[in-house]
Amino acid sequence: MSRSGKLSVDLTPEQLSQVRRIVQAGEFGSAAAVMREALRNWLHRRALHAGPHGAGHFARSLEARREAHAESSERVELMFDAQDAKA
């Protein structure tokens, strides 16, 4: 039996628009599916950069993105299947 959870995510208006366009285009069945795939890809990239030198660079890159996206955002409520996030 899979466990599900609820997660709130703040997205910029442009990010939210992109997610909606992706779903409307039929690439994914829902916004939650887009976010699950994004998480899978991020975790994969993180694992690839987990070496002694890559981890620090990856962390600095994430911090730079956080600072760049410190603009207004819209809260999105997503339902996800915890099993899907373990990819």
MOPAC internal coordinates of N, CA, C and O (Angstrom, degrees):
PM7 1SCF
backbone

  N    0.0000 0     0.00 0     0.00 0    0    0    0
  C    1.4458 1     0.00 0     0.00 0    1    0    0
  C    1.5304 1   108.59 1     0.00 0    2    1    0
  O    1.2310 1   120.61 1   -51.32 1    3    2    1
  N    1.3140 1   116.44 1   128.68 1    3    2    1
  C    1.4629 1   119.55 1  -179.16 1    5    3    2
  C    1.5217 1   110.59 1   -86.86 1    6    5    3
  O    1.2310 1   121.79 1   -30.87 1    7    6    5
  N    1.3223 1   114.18 1   149.13 1    7    6    5
  C    1.4614 1   120.31 1   177.20 1    9    7    6
  C    1.5101 1   107.84 1  -100.73 1   10    9    7
  O    1.2310 1   120.55 1   -40.90 1   11   10    9
  N    1.3068 1   116.55 1   139.10 1   11   10    9
  C    1.4496 1   121.60 1   176.97 1   13   11   10
  C    1.5062 1   108.84 1  -114.52 1   14   13   11
  O    1.2310 1   120.78 1   -19.58 1   15   14   13
  N    1.2904 1   116.12 1   160.42 1   15   14   13
  C    1.4454 1   121.35 1   177.84 1   17   15   14
  C    1.5091 1   110.23 1  -146.42 1   18   17   15
  O    1.2310 1   121.66 1    -9.32 1   19   18   17
  N    1.2957 1   114.43 1   170.68 1   19   18   17
  C    1.4524 1   120.49 1   179.05 1   21   19   18
  C    1.5185 1   107.68 1  -116.61 1   22   21   19
  O    1.2310 1   120.96 1   -43.76 1   23   22   21
  N    1.3129 1   115.78 1   136.24 1   23   22   21
  C    1.4473 1   121.70 1  -176.38 1   25   23   22
  C    1.5182 1   108.53 1  -134.75 1   26   25   23
  O    1.2310 1   120.38 1   -47.87 1   27   26   25
  N    1.3140 1   116.87 1   132.13 1   27   26   25
  C    1.4620 1   121.30 1   175.70 1   29   27   26
  C    1.5157 1   108.40 1   -97.63 1   30   29   27
  O    1.2310 1   120.91 1   -46.76 1   31   30   29
  N    1.3166 1   115.87 1   133.24 1   31   30   29
  C    1.4565 1   121.60 1  -178.67 1   33   31   30
  C    1.5175 1   108.54 1  -129.05 1   34   33   31
  O    1.2310 1   120.52 1   -48.33 1   35   34   33
  N    1.3371 1   116.62 1   131.67 1   35   34   33
  C    1.4546 1   121.43 1   174.88 1   37   35   34
  C    1.5156 1   108.48 1   -91.29 1   38   37   35
  O    1.2310 1   120.92 1   -58.03 1   39   38   37
  N    1.3333 1   115.85 1   121.97 1   39   38   37
  C    1.4559 1   121.64 1   177.74 1   41   39   38
  C    1.5195 1   108.90 1  -120.87 1   42   41   39
  O    1.2310 1   121.34 1   -33.40 1   43   42   41
  N    1.3176 1   115.04 1   146.60 1   43   42   41
  C    1.4604 1   118.14 1   173.80 1   45   43   42
  C    1.5316 1   107.68 1   -69.55 1   46   45   43
  O    1.2310 1   119.96 1   -19.90 1   47   46   45
  N    1.3138 1   117.69 1   160.10 1   47   46   45
  C    1.4751 1   119.18 1   177.86 1   49   47   46
  C    1.5340 1   111.94 1   -55.93 1   50   49   47
  O    1.2310 1   119.84 1   141.82 1   51   50   49
  N    1.3283 1   117.91 1   -38.18 1   51   50   49
  C    1.4702 1   120.82 1   179.28 1   53   51   50
  C    1.5318 1   110.78 1   -66.36 1   54   53   51
  O    1.2310 1   120.14 1   137.77 1   55   54   53
  N    1.3277 1   117.33 1   -42.23 1   55   54   53
  C    1.4652 1   120.43 1   178.81 1   57   55   54
  C    1.5282 1   110.36 1   -63.12 1   58   57   55
  O    1.2310 1   120.60 1   136.54 1   59   58   57
  N    1.3237 1   116.46 1   -43.46 1   59   58   57
  C    1.4610 1   120.57 1   179.30 1   61   59   58
  C    1.5196 1   110.58 1   -62.53 1   62   61   59
  O    1.2310 1   120.60 1   138.50 1   63   62   61
  N    1.3205 1   116.45 1   -41.50 1   63   62   61
  C    1.4629 1   121.41 1   177.85 1   65   63   62
  C    1.5221 1   110.55 1   -61.70 1   66   65   63
  O    1.2310 1   120.38 1   137.89 1   67   66   65
  N    1.3232 1   116.88 1   -42.11 1   67   66   65
  C    1.4618 1   120.78 1   179.01 1   69   67   66
  C    1.5240 1   111.46 1   -63.61 1   70   69   67
  O    1.2310 1   120.56 1   136.53 1   71   70   69
  N    1.3188 1   116.53 1   -43.47 1   71   70   69
  C    1.4722 1   120.16 1   178.96 1   73   71   70
  C    1.5220 1   109.62 1   -61.42 1   74   73   71
  O    1.2310 1   120.28 1   135.03 1   75   74   73
  N    1.3216 1   117.07 1   -44.97 1   75   74   73
  C    1.4735 1   120.21 1   179.90 1   77   75   74
  C    1.5292 1   111.71 1   -63.12 1   78   77   75
  O    1.2310 1   120.18 1   140.46 1   79   78   77
  N    1.3429 1   117.26 1   -39.54 1   79   78   77
  C    1.4698 1   120.39 1   178.30 1   81   79   78
  C    1.5277 1   110.87 1   -64.58 1   82   81   79
  O    1.2310 1   120.26 1   140.68 1   83   82   81
  N    1.3192 1   117.11 1   -39.32 1   83   82   81
  C    1.4613 1   121.55 1   179.14 1   85   83   82
  C    1.5239 1   110.38 1   -62.23 1   86   85   83
  O    1.2310 1   120.71 1   135.56 1   87   86   85
  N    1.3277 1   116.25 1   -44.44 1   87   86   85
  C    1.4707 1   120.82 1   179.42 1   89   87   86
  C    1.5256 1   110.17 1   -66.46 1   90   89   87
  O    1.2310 1   120.43 1   134.15 1   91   90   89
  N    1.3270 1   116.78 1   -45.85 1   91   90   89
  C    1.4718 1   120.68 1  -179.30 1   93   91   90
  C    1.5212 1   111.80 1   -62.67 1   94   93   91
  O    1.2310 1   120.47 1   148.95 1   95   94   93
  N    1.3332 1   116.71 1   -31.05 1   95   94   93
  C    1.4716 1   120.88 1   178.30 1   97   95   94
  C    1.5264 1   111.45 1   -74.56 1   98   97   95
  O    1.2310 1   120.13 1   170.60 1   99   98   97
  N    1.3207 1   117.36 1    -9.40 1   99   98   97
  C    1.4541 1   121.11 1   178.39 1  101   99   98
  C    1.5233 1   114.64 1    86.28 1  102  101   99
  O    1.2310 1   120.50 1  -170.89 1  103  102  101
  N    1.3409 1   116.65 1     9.11 1  103  102  101
  C    1.4618 1   118.95 1   179.67 1  105  103  102
  C    1.5201 1   111.50 1   -69.73 1  106  105  103
  O    1.2310 1   120.33 1   148.94 1  107  106  105
  N    1.3291 1   116.98 1   -31.06 1  107  106  105
  C    1.4636 1   123.76 1   177.41 1  109  107  106
  C    1.5189 1   107.77 1  -138.08 1  110  109  107
  O    1.2310 1   120.95 1   -23.46 1  111  110  109
  N    1.3189 1   115.79 1   156.54 1  111  110  109
  C    1.4527 1   120.53 1  -178.64 1  113  111  110
  C    1.5167 1   114.24 1   -81.29 1  114  113  111
  O    1.2310 1   120.33 1   161.94 1  115  114  113
  N    1.3349 1   116.98 1   -18.06 1  115  114  113
  C    1.4623 1   119.67 1  -177.35 1  117  115  114
  C    1.5224 1   109.85 1  -160.46 1  118  117  115
  O    1.2310 1   121.34 1   -14.58 1  119  118  117
  N    1.3250 1   115.04 1   165.42 1  119  118  117
  C    1.4649 1   120.51 1   175.59 1  121  119  118
  C    1.5244 1   109.95 1   -63.07 1  122  121  119
  O    1.2310 1   120.40 1   143.53 1  123  122  121
  N    1.3230 1   116.84 1   -36.47 1  123  122  121
  C    1.4630 1   120.45 1   179.18 1  125  123  122
  C    1.5245 1   110.55 1   -62.17 1  126  125  123
  O    1.2310 1   119.95 1   141.31 1  127  126  125
  N    1.3341 1   117.70 1   -38.69 1  127  126  125
  C    1.4611 1   120.82 1   178.89 1  129  127  126
  C    1.5288 1   110.74 1   -65.49 1  130  129  127
  O    1.2310 1   120.21 1   142.26 1  131  130  129
  N    1.3326 1   117.20 1   -37.74 1  131  130  129
  C    1.4681 1   120.78 1   176.60 1  133  131  130
  C    1.5214 1   109.44 1   -62.11 1  134  133  131
  O    1.2310 1   120.64 1   133.80 1  135  134  133
  N    1.3321 1   116.37 1   -46.20 1  135  134  133
  C    1.4591 1   120.68 1  -177.63 1  137  135  134
  C    1.5246 1   111.83 1   -66.61 1  138  137  135
  O    1.2310 1   119.99 1   142.83 1  139  138  137
  N    1.3399 1   117.62 1   -37.17 1  139  138  137
  C    1.4702 1   120.46 1   177.20 1  141  139  138
  C    1.5259 1   110.49 1   -62.49 1  142  141  139
  O    1.2310 1   120.92 1   136.52 1  143  142  141
  N    1.3375 1   115.84 1   -43.48 1  143  142  141
  C    1.4665 1   119.43 1   179.38 1  145  143  142
  C    1.5240 1   110.73 1   -65.59 1  146  145  143
  O    1.2310 1   120.22 1   140.45 1  147  146  145
  N    1.3160 1   117.19 1   -39.55 1  147  146  145
  C    1.4649 1   120.83 1   177.81 1  149  147  146
  C    1.5258 1   110.05 1   -62.02 1  150  149  147
  O    1.2310 1   120.26 1   138.38 1  151  150  149
  N    1.3226 1   117.11 1   -41.62 1  151  150  149
  C    1.4632 1   120.91 1   178.68 1  153  151  150
  C    1.5180 1   111.05 1   -64.95 1  154  153  151
  O    1.2310 1   120.37 1   136.64 1  155  154  153
  N    1.3327 1   116.89 1   -43.36 1  155  154  153
  C    1.4662 1   120.16 1   177.73 1  157  155  154
  C    1.5271 1   110.57 1   -57.91 1  158  157  155
  O    1.2310 1   120.85 1   133.21 1  159  158  157
  N    1.3344 1   115.98 1   -46.79 1  159  158  157
  C    1.4669 1   120.10 1  -179.44 1  161  159  158
  C    1.5207 1   111.40 1   -63.63 1  162  161  159
  O    1.2310 1   120.08 1   138.45 1  163  162  161
  N    1.3169 1   117.46 1   -41.55 1  163  162  161
  C    1.4612 1   121.27 1   179.24 1  165  163  162
  C    1.5267 1   110.72 1   -63.41 1  166  165  163
  O    1.2310 1   120.58 1   134.66 1  167  166  165
  N    1.3185 1   116.50 1   -45.34 1  167  166  165
  C    1.4738 1   119.92 1   179.14 1  169  167  166
  C    1.5273 1   110.76 1   -62.77 1  170  169  167
  O    1.2310 1   120.13 1   141.29 1  171  170  169
  N    1.3121 1   117.35 1   -38.71 1  171  170  169
  C    1.4614 1   120.86 1   178.04 1  173  171  170
  C    1.5277 1   110.44 1   -64.13 1  174  173  171
  O    1.2310 1   120.15 1   132.67 1  175  174  173
  N    1.3293 1   117.32 1   -47.33 1  175  174  173
  C    1.4642 1   121.20 1   178.13 1  177  175  174
  C    1.5147 1   111.05 1   -60.89 1  178  177  175
  O    1.2310 1   120.59 1   138.77 1  179  178  177
  N    1.3100 1   116.47 1   -41.23 1  179  178  177
  C    1.4696 1   121.46 1   179.08 1  181  179  178
  C    1.5268 1   110.32 1   -61.43 1  182  181  179
  O    1.2310 1   120.64 1   137.06 1  183  182  181
  N    1.3261 1   116.39 1   -42.94 1  183  182  181
  C    1.4692 1   120.31 1   179.30 1  185  183  182
  C    1.5248 1   110.70 1   -64.60 1  186  185  183
  O    1.2310 1   120.04 1   142.36 1  187  186  185
  N    1.3212 1   117.53 1   -37.64 1  187  186  185
  C    1.4595 1   120.79 1   179.06 1  189  187  186
  C    1.5221 1   112.14 1   -65.37 1  190  189  187
  O    1.2310 1   120.44 1   150.28 1  191  190  189
  N    1.3236 1   116.76 1   -29.72 1  191  190  189
  C    1.4619 1   121.78 1  -177.38 1  193  191  190
  C    1.5367 1   112.46 1  -100.72 1  194  193  191
  O    1.2310 1   120.51 1  -161.73 1  195  194  193
  N    1.3005 1   116.64 1    18.27 1  195  194  193
  C    1.4602 1   120.12 1  -173.75 1  197  195  194
  C    1.5282 1   113.91 1   -82.18 1  198  197  195
  O    1.2310 1   119.94 1  -176.68 1  199  198  197
  N    1.3106 1   117.72 1     3.32 1  199  198  197
  C    1.4614 1   120.61 1   179.55 1  201  199  198
  C    1.5152 1   110.80 1   -65.30 1  202  201  199
  O    1.2310 1   119.78 1    -5.00 1  203  202  201
  N    1.3324 1   118.03 1   175.00 1  203  202  201
  C    1.4670 1   121.57 1  -175.16 1  205  203  202
  C    1.5200 1   113.91 1   -59.20 1  206  205  203
  O    1.2310 1   119.91 1   146.63 1  207  206  205
  N    1.3242 1   117.77 1   -33.37 1  207  206  205
  C    1.4589 1   119.78 1  -179.45 1  209  207  206
  C    1.5221 1   111.41 1   -97.26 1  210  209  207
  O    1.2310 1   120.31 1   148.64 1  211  210  209
  N    1.3120 1   117.02 1   -31.36 1  211  210  209
  C    1.4584 1   121.42 1  -176.64 1  213  211  210
  C    1.5075 1   114.12 1   -68.73 1  214  213  211
  O    1.2310 1   119.49 1   145.48 1  215  214  213
  N    1.3278 1   118.59 1   -34.52 1  215  214  213
  C    1.4595 1   121.42 1  -176.07 1  217  215  214
  C    1.5265 1   111.53 1   -62.75 1  218  217  215
  O    1.2310 1   120.02 1   136.43 1  219  218  217
  N    1.3219 1   117.58 1   -43.57 1  219  218  217
  C    1.4612 1   120.57 1   179.50 1  221  219  218
  C    1.5153 1   111.84 1   -65.14 1  222  221  219
  O    1.2310 1   120.62 1   137.77 1  223  222  221
  N    1.3240 1   116.43 1   -42.23 1  223  222  221
  C    1.4586 1   120.80 1   178.35 1  225  223  222
  C    1.5213 1   110.32 1   -62.68 1  226  225  223
  O    1.2310 1   120.57 1   137.24 1  227  226  225
  N    1.3321 1   116.52 1   -42.76 1  227  226  225
  C    1.4619 1   121.67 1  -179.91 1  229  227  226
  C    1.5285 1   110.45 1   -62.13 1  230  229  227
  O    1.2310 1   120.17 1   136.08 1  231  230  229
  N    1.3315 1   117.29 1   -43.92 1  231  230  229
  C    1.4666 1   121.37 1   179.43 1  233  231  230
  C    1.5265 1   110.71 1   -62.87 1  234  233  231
  O    1.2310 1   119.79 1   137.36 1  235  234  233
  N    1.3385 1   118.00 1   -42.64 1  235  234  233
  C    1.4726 1   120.87 1   178.18 1  237  235  234
  C    1.5234 1   110.93 1   -64.23 1  238  237  235
  O    1.2310 1   120.52 1   142.43 1  239  238  237
  N    1.3147 1   116.62 1   -37.57 1  239  238  237
  C    1.4621 1   121.55 1   178.99 1  241  239  238
  C    1.5213 1   110.21 1   -63.89 1  242  241  239
  O    1.2310 1   120.45 1   138.01 1  243  242  241
  N    1.3280 1   116.74 1   -41.99 1  243  242  241
  C    1.4647 1   120.46 1   178.72 1  245  243  242
  C    1.5206 1   111.05 1   -64.84 1  246  245  243
  O    1.2310 1   120.31 1   137.91 1  247  246  245
  N    1.3151 1   117.01 1   -42.09 1  247  246  245
  C    1.4650 1   121.03 1   179.53 1  249  247  246
  C    1.5253 1   110.39 1   -62.31 1  250  249  247
  O    1.2310 1   120.06 1   139.34 1  251  250  249
  N    1.3056 1   117.49 1   -40.66 1  251  250  249
  C    1.4658 1   121.31 1   178.48 1  253  251  250
  C    1.5256 1   110.64 1   -62.88 1  254  253  251
  O    1.2310 1   120.29 1   141.19 1  255  254  253
  N    1.3184 1   117.06 1   -38.81 1  255  254  253
  C    1.4726 1   120.19 1   178.16 1  257  255  254
  C    1.5160 1   110.93 1   -67.39 1  258  257  255
  O    1.2310 1   120.35 1   139.40 1  259  258  257
  N    1.3320 1   116.93 1   -40.60 1  259  258  257
  C    1.4733 1   119.75 1   179.09 1  261  259  258
  C    1.5187 1   110.15 1   -59.46 1  262  261  259
  O    1.2310 1   120.47 1   135.46 1  263  262  261
  N    1.3215 1   116.70 1   -44.54 1  263  262  261
  C    1.4592 1   121.30 1  -179.42 1  265  263  262
  C    1.5218 1   110.72 1   -65.27 1  266  265  263
  O    1.2310 1   120.05 1   141.00 1  267  266  265
  N    1.3143 1   117.50 1   -39.00 1  267  266  265
  C    1.4579 1   121.23 1  -178.82 1  269  267  266
  C    1.5222 1   112.05 1   -69.20 1  270  269  267
  O    1.2310 1   120.26 1   152.33 1  271  270  269
  N    1.3318 1   117.11 1   -27.67 1  271  270  269
  C    1.4649 1   120.98 1  -176.99 1  273  271  270
  C    1.5216 1   112.06 1  -107.41 1  274  273  271
  O    1.2310 1   120.08 1  -150.01 1  275  274  273
  N    1.3066 1   117.46 1    29.99 1  275  274  273
  C    1.4570 1   121.27 1  -179.80 1  277  275  274
  C    1.5217 1   110.71 1   -82.37 1  278  277  275
  O    1.2310 1   120.83 1  -150.86 1  279  278  277
  N    1.3297 1   116.02 1    29.14 1  279  278  277
  C    1.4553 1   120.95 1  -179.97 1  281  279  278
  C    1.5265 1   109.81 1   -91.95 1  282  281  279
  O    1.2310 1   120.84 1     2.77 1  283  282  281
  N    1.3217 1   115.99 1  -177.23 1  283  282  281
  C    1.4568 1   119.62 1  -179.24 1  285  283  282
  C    1.5182 1   110.08 1   -62.07 1  286  285  283
  O    1.2310 1   121.41 1   -30.52 1  287  286  285
  N    1.2922 1   114.90 1   149.48 1  287  286  285
  C    1.4507 1   119.78 1  -179.65 1  289  287  286
  C    1.5098 1   109.75 1  -142.77 1  290  289  287
  O    1.2310 1   121.09 1   -12.78 1  291  290  289
  N    1.3082 1   115.52 1   167.22 1  291  290  289
  C    1.4498 1   122.47 1  -179.54 1  293  291  290
  C    1.5182 1   108.02 1  -118.17 1  294  293  291
  O    1.2310 1   120.57 1   -46.85 1  295  294  293
  N    1.3304 1   116.51 1   133.15 1  295  294  293
  C    1.4624 1   120.41 1  -178.24 1  297  295  294
  C    1.5215 1   109.15 1   -79.81 1  298  297  295
  O    1.2310 1   121.31 1   -46.64 1  299  298  297
  N    1.3182 1   115.10 1   133.36 1  299  298  297
  C    1.4526 1   122.28 1   179.58 1  301  299  298
  C    1.5181 1   107.68 1  -121.79 1  302  301  299
  O    1.2310 1   120.16 1   -49.30 1  303  302  301
  N    1.2933 1   117.29 1   130.70 1  303  302  301
  C    1.4607 1   121.79 1   177.43 1  305  303  302
  C    1.5248 1   107.71 1   -97.34 1  306  305  303
  O    1.2310 1   120.26 1   -55.71 1  307  306  305
  N    1.3188 1   117.11 1   124.29 1  307  306  305
  C    1.4520 1   122.46 1  -178.81 1  309  307  306
  C    1.5141 1   110.40 1  -123.42 1  310  309  307
  O    1.2310 1   120.95 1   -36.80 1  311  310  309
  N    1.3043 1   115.78 1   143.20 1  311  310  309
  C    1.4481 1   121.35 1   171.47 1  313  311  310
  C    1.5241 1   105.83 1  -101.91 1  314  313  311
  O    1.2310 1   120.10 1   -42.32 1  315  314  313
  N    1.3041 1   117.41 1   137.68 1  315  314  313
  C    1.4595 1   119.99 1   179.18 1  317  315  314
  C    1.5011 1   110.22 1  -140.19 1  318  317  315
  O    1.2310 1   121.67 1   -23.35 1  319  318  317
  N    1.2902 1   114.41 1   156.65 1  319  318  317
  C    1.4549 1   122.33 1   176.94 1  321  319  318
  C    1.5188 1   106.58 1   -95.80 1  322  321  319
  O    1.2310 1   119.87 1   -61.23 1  323  322  321
  N    1.3179 1   117.86 1   118.77 1  323  322  321
  C    1.4621 1   122.48 1  -176.01 1  325  323  322
  C    1.5379 1   111.09 1   -58.11 1  326  325  323
  O    1.2310 1   119.32 1   150.35 1  327  326  325
  N    1.3096 1   118.90 1   -29.65 1  327  326  325
  C    1.4660 1   121.70 1   179.03 1  329  327  326
  C    1.5203 1   110.02 1   -64.38 1  330  329  327
  O    1.2310 1   119.80 1   142.75 1  331  330  329
  N    1.3361 1   117.98 1   -37.25 1  331  330  329
  C    1.4579 1   121.05 1  -178.97 1  333  331  330
  C    1.5183 1   112.03 1   -65.66 1  334  333  331
  O    1.2310 1   119.88 1   149.40 1  335  334  333
  N    1.3108 1   117.83 1   -30.60 1  335  334  333
  C    1.4559 1   121.25 1  -177.25 1  337  335  334
  C    1.5259 1   112.54 1   -76.41 1  338  337  335
  O    1.2310 1   119.75 1   173.40 1  339  338  337
  N    1.3231 1   118.07 1    -6.60 1  339  338  337
  C    1.4632 1   121.63 1  -177.64 1  341  339  338
  C    1.5237 1   112.68 1   -91.50 1  342  341  339
  O    1.2310 1   119.78 1  -165.89 1  343  342  341
  N    1.3212 1   118.02 1    14.11 1  343  342  341
  C    1.4812 1   121.61 1  -175.96 1  345  343  342
  C    1.4965 1   112.51 1   -64.61 1  346  345  343
  O    1.2310 1   120.10 1   180.00 1  347  346  345

